Amino acid sequence: MRQFVSRASAYAAGLAGASAVLLGAFGAHALRGVLDAEHAQIWETAVKYQFWHALALVMTVAMVPKGRARHIAVHAFGYGIVLFSGSLYLLALGAPRWVGLVTPFGGVAFVVGWVALAMALARHHGA
């Protein structure tokens, strides 16, 4: 399995997961009482999506052979985390509403990542 992992992708996957944990803890502790219920929910949604897609990124990096579909999946998951979760973090902290226009692009990136992952796995396993 080691031959599938590139150093940059491994670091990106680890950073995505570690920052999800840190941002979740920050939201639960440092922002408790600072954010109203609506903004706290937005923060929680950002953390959940970041964490799940960090796991998808780890799976993709660790288990899928290098190739075009894997490359697309890795980048799409990364862009999705930045655009989707990043825009939600900013909105939770009081950014202007127009920042929310970025969020759907992150959602589309997540979908592209999952489709590319499916294609890479199907190609690798001969399905």
C-alpha positions as a printed Julia matrix, in Angstrom:
127×3 Matrix{Float64}:
   0.0    0.0     0.0
   2.93   2.33    0.64
   3.52   2.88   -3.08
   0.16   4.69   -3.32
   1.04   7.44   -0.85
   2.76  10.64   -1.92
   4.36  12.74    0.78
   2.39  15.92   -0.05
  -0.93  14.06   -0.15
  -0.18  12.35    3.15
   0.62  15.68    4.81
  -2.51  17.27    3.35
  -4.69  14.43    4.66
  -3.12  14.65    8.11
  -3.48  18.43    8.18
  -7.14  18.2     7.16
  -7.9   15.74    9.95
  -5.85  17.5    12.63
  -7.32  20.89   11.83
 -10.85  19.4    11.95
 -10.17  18.2    15.49
  -8.64  21.55   16.5
 -11.45  23.58   14.96
 -14.04  21.34   16.58
 -12.43  21.82   19.98
 -12.09  25.56   19.37
 -15.79  25.78   18.54
 -16.83  23.7    21.53
 -14.7   25.55   24.05
 -13.45  28.95   22.93
 -16.6   29.87   21.04
 -19.06  28.56   23.63
 -21.18  31.49   24.68
 -19.72  33.63   21.89
 -21.75  32.19   19.03
 -25.53  32.12   19.11
 -27.26  28.79   18.44
 -27.57  29.39   14.68
 -23.89  30.26   14.24
 -22.78  27.42   16.51
 -24.75  25.02   14.28
 -23.03  26.45   11.19
 -19.64  25.89   12.87
 -20.58  22.32   13.77
 -21.67  21.61   10.19
 -18.33  22.92    8.91
 -16.42  20.67   11.31
 -18.49  17.59   10.42
 -18.01  18.03    6.69
 -14.32  18.76    7.12
 -13.79  15.7     9.27
 -15.69  13.3     7.01
 -13.86  14.57    3.97
 -10.52  14.45    5.75
 -11.24  10.75    6.29
 -12.16  10.4     2.61
  -8.89  12.11    1.76
  -6.95   9.7     3.99
  -8.7    6.72    2.4
  -8.02   8.03   -1.09
  -4.36   8.73   -0.39
  -3.74   5.45    1.4
  -5.75   2.99   -0.63
  -6.09   4.19   -4.2
  -3.28   3.79   -6.74
  -1.93   6.92   -8.33
  -3.73   7.95  -11.47
  -5.85  10.72  -12.92
  -9.04   9.86  -11.01
  -7.15   9.65   -7.72
  -5.48  12.99   -8.45
  -8.86  14.59   -9.12
 -10.38  13.05   -5.97
  -7.54  14.26   -3.73
  -7.7   17.79   -5.08
 -11.49  17.93   -5.09
 -11.69  16.82   -1.44
  -9.07  19.42   -0.53
 -10.81  22.23   -2.4
 -14.13  21.13   -0.96
 -12.8   21.38    2.58
 -11.4   24.84    1.96
 -14.41  26.2     0.09
 -17.3   24.48    1.87
 -16.07  24.25    5.44
 -13.94  27.38    5.17
 -16.85  29.52    4.04
 -19.04  28.09    6.82
 -16.38  28.86    9.44
 -16.26  32.43    8.18
 -20.05  32.74    8.16
 -20.24  31.39   11.71
 -17.79  34.07   12.78
 -19.92  36.81   11.23
 -18.56  37.19    7.71
 -20.85  38.97    5.22
 -23.6   36.8     3.77
 -22.04  36.93    0.29
 -19.31  34.59    1.61
 -22.04  31.94    1.53
 -21.95  32.11   -2.27
 -18.72  30.11   -2.09
 -20.23  27.24   -0.09
 -22.01  25.46   -2.98
 -18.77  25.36   -4.97
 -17.24  23.44   -2.09
 -20.22  21.09   -2.11
 -19.75  20.47   -5.82
 -16.05  19.78   -5.19
 -17.03  17.16   -2.59
 -19.34  15.47   -5.11
 -16.62  15.53   -7.77
 -14.24  13.99   -5.25
 -16.61  11.14   -4.45
 -17.31  10.43   -8.13
 -13.6   10.48   -8.95
 -12.91   8.19   -5.98
 -15.55   5.75   -7.22
 -14.04   5.8   -10.7
 -10.54   5.22   -9.35
 -11.68   2.32   -7.18
 -13.71   0.77   -9.99
 -10.79   1.03  -12.38
  -8.37  -0.44   -9.86
 -10.61  -3.33   -8.89
 -11.68  -4.09  -12.46
 -15.35  -3.32  -11.95
